[in-house]
Amino acid sequence: MHKPISHKLYILIDKTLKPSQQAVQACHAAIEFAKAYPDWKHESLVLLGVSCERELLDYYKRILGGCMRTAFTEPHWDNRMTAVACYGCDEYVKDLNLI
């Protein structure tokens, strides 16, 4: 039986950033996602933490196959990847903790 996809937009955030920076970067990622997928419909937003930029990049590379995703890179920090927004990716992020 096919498991239904939730209608949650997940934002994965680098936890090495200060809490205020995490909030701003999460917003940037959500805006980038909304621009990339204007027909996307949502029910909720879930913020999840990853340990560092490298882990964030690893998740971004793994989230494929029917999932929609965008990454946000911060131009003021040498285009460092700070957050990833993904939808339809429940199985990929199920082990991450809320921030």
Buried (B, 14 or more C-beta within 10 A) or exposed (E): EEEEEBEBBBBBBBBBBEEEBBBBBBEBBBEBBBEEBEEBEBEEEBBBBBEEBEBBBEBBEEBEEEBBBBBBBBEEEEEBBBBBBBBBBBEBBEEBEEB
